[in-house]
Amino acid sequence: MTTSKKHVMSLLGLVLTVSAVNAYAYTGQEFAGEAKISLKQARAIALKAYPGKITDEELEQEKGGSGLRYSFDIQHGKVTHEVGVDAKNGSLLENAAEGPNPD
C-alpha cells in the first residue's frame, strides 16, 4: 500500500471514529450544568413512559415545568412519541405522538 493510500485510510478511520462519537452527543449540552437530573436518568424516565428506541434527544429551555427539559423522540413500531422530562426534578412533562410537523 502506498503512503498516500495509508494516509487516506487513516483519515477515513479518524472521520468514522469522530462520527461515531458525535452520534451519542445531544443538542443543548450547554445547559447541562443547570440540570439536576442526568441524561442517563432522564432517558430511563422517558423509556419507562414510552418504551422504544430513542431516535433524537436534546436538552432545551422551554416553558412548562422548571423551564429546562430533556426532550426525546422515541420510536416504537411506526409511531414516534415526543417525551419530555423536567431536567431539574425528573417529572414527566410530555408524552404524545409526534404530529405531522415535529419541531
Protein Blocks (a to p, Z undefined) as FASTA:
>chain_A
ZZklmmmmmmmmmmmmmmmmmmmpcehklmmmmpmbdfklmmmmmmmmmgcddfbdcddd
deehjhpacdddddehjbccdddddfklopafbdcdddfbdZZ
